[in-house]
Amino acid sequence: MKHICSIYRSSKKNEMYLYVLKSDALERVPEGLLTVFGKPQHAFDLVLTPERTLAREDITLVLEHLNTQGYHLQMPPAEDEYIEHLPEELLRRNDPM
């Protein structure tokens, strides 16, 4: 089954995203979460199906959350995961040799 999803980026936390069904918009997102998330900034819309792959999220979990709670929150990567993906030249510049 296809779901048209709107994805919003957080105005308060870099790399935090909120997935919602486009038809529901932000109606099912708890007020407390929106307070922490900040003003949602629409990033893009996406058609989600169980066969689709997402870069940092498990599609099965995203679809389950959309169906059960009306939203899915994508947290920023852990700091060590972020550092792991920095280009080598940036890491060398910060190395205190």
Beta strands, then each sheet from edge to edge (+ up, - down):
strand 1: 3-9
strand 2: 17-21
strand 3: 41-48
strand 4: 71-74
sheet 1: 3+ 1- 2+ 4-
end
